[in-house]
Amino acid sequence: MSESPAYFMEQWSKTMSNLFRWKTARRFPLAAAALAALAVTGCGGAGSVSGQVKYDGKPLPAGKISFLSQAGEKPVRMVDITDGKYTVTNLPAGPAQITVQTIPPPTVGGGPQGPNIIPPSGGTPPDKYVQIPAKYANAEQSGLTYEVKGGSQTHDIDLAP
């Protein structure tokens, strides 16, 4: 009995379709795992940045530094500056804007009602406070940027008066 060419084409099409489905189904979990890993770490992986912050040529005694990532979900990482040094971890690879700020020490004052004491709220100790221009606390005005790469790296910052 002789089969028609249409019959052979139909059988060939079914075979190819089943083969494609099997190969795709087998590859899908691996592809999904790879995409999930990229989504978690970013395309270039996570990085950590350490460095020194100077103001007017001298290490900034105390303050805060923030890296505002422009990659992925745009996370923000803020850490303390101590004796001019900082380390920020778990930054996604890609461009980041940077802010630096110093927080004035708590004030103690008086008025007609008597002493007015403001309790410490994360202010800098009086002997370590250095006032820097307000522009450095604003990501749009600071002019400070850095391209974060995967792994450990160093980035020193010199702030001008």
N, C-alpha and C positions, 0 to 999 in steps of 0.2 A: 504494500500500500504506500502510495506516494503522498507525502505531506506538502501542502502549499507553502510558498515562500512567506506568506503572511503568518502562518503558524510558527515558522522558525523565527521570524522577527519578534513575535510576541513572546516566545520562550526566552530568546536572547535578552530582551528588554527586562523581563522579570528577574532573570539571573543577575544581570548587571545592577538592577535596583536593589536586590537583596544583598549583593556584595558591597555596594556603596553604603547601605544602612549599617552593615556589620562593621565596616572599617571606621565609619563616622562614630558609631556608638563606642567603639573601642578607644578611639582617640579623644573623645569628648572629656572624660574625667581628667586626663593629663593636661589638656588645654585649659580647662577650668581651674585646675590647681595652679598652673603657671600665671594665669590672669589674676587670681586671688593674691598670689605672692607679690606681683607687681603693684597691685592696688594697696597692699599693706605697706610696702617699703618704698614705693615710688620707683620711677624708672632707674634712678641711679643709686638707690639704697639710701640708708640713713647715714648721717654724718654727725660728728661732734667737732665743735669749734672752740679752741682755747686761745687766749691772747692777753694782751695788756692794753689798758685804756689810759692814755695820758691826756692831761689838760695843761696847755701852756708849757709843754715839755716835761711835766712832772707826772708821775703815776697818780691817778685819781684815788684818794684814800678809801672812799666808800661810795656806793651808788647802786644803780640797777641798770642792766643792759637787756634789751629785748630784741629778738630776731623774729620778724614778721615774715614768714615764708609766703612766697607767691606761688608755690606749687601745691598741687592736690587740693586738700581741704583748707589750705592756708592756715596751718596752726601757728600759734604764737608761743614762744618760749622766753620766759623772763627769769634771770638769775641775778644774784648779788655780785657786785664788784667789790673785792676785798684787797686792799693794798695794791690797787691797780690791776689785779688779775681776775679773770673770769673763765668759766667753762660752761658751754651750752651743749647738751646732749640730745640725741634723738631728733635731729633736724632732717626733714626730707631734702634730698638733693634738688638744687635749683636756686633761682634768685631769691634773695631775702632783703628786706629793708631793715635797718637797724635804728634803734633809739637808745639814748643814754640819758639818765636823769639822776640827779641827786635830790635827796629829800631833806629839807631843813630839820634841824633838831627841834624837839618840842619846846614850846615857849612857856615861860612863867611870867605873868604880868599882874598888875594891880589896877584897880580903878576905885571909884568912889565907894563901891560896895565891899572892898577888901581884896585879898589876893585872888587872882583868877588863874588856876593851874589847869593846864591842858595835859592830860596824861599822855605818856609816850604811845605813839601809834606807828611804830616802824620808822621813825625818824632816825637820822644819822646822829651819832654821838657828836656833841659840839666840837670836840677837838679834831674830828675827821671830816667835817662838812666843808665842801668847796662848792661855791655857787658857780654853775655853768650857764651859758645862754639857753633860754627856754626852747629855742629852735631844735636843740638836740633831743628833746622829749617828744617831738612830733615827727612821725615817719615821713610825712609829705614834705617837711622842711629841713630835716636833718642832713640830707645829702649823703647819708651813710648807707651803702649797699654792699652786698657780698654774694658771690656765687658759691653756694654750698655744694661740696662734692661728697660722695660716699666715703666713709672712713674718717680718721682723725686728721685735723688740719689746724694751722695757726693763722690768726688774723689779728694784728695789732691795729689799734685805732688812735689817731692823734687828733684831739679836738682843739680848735683854735678859739681864742677869746672873742 
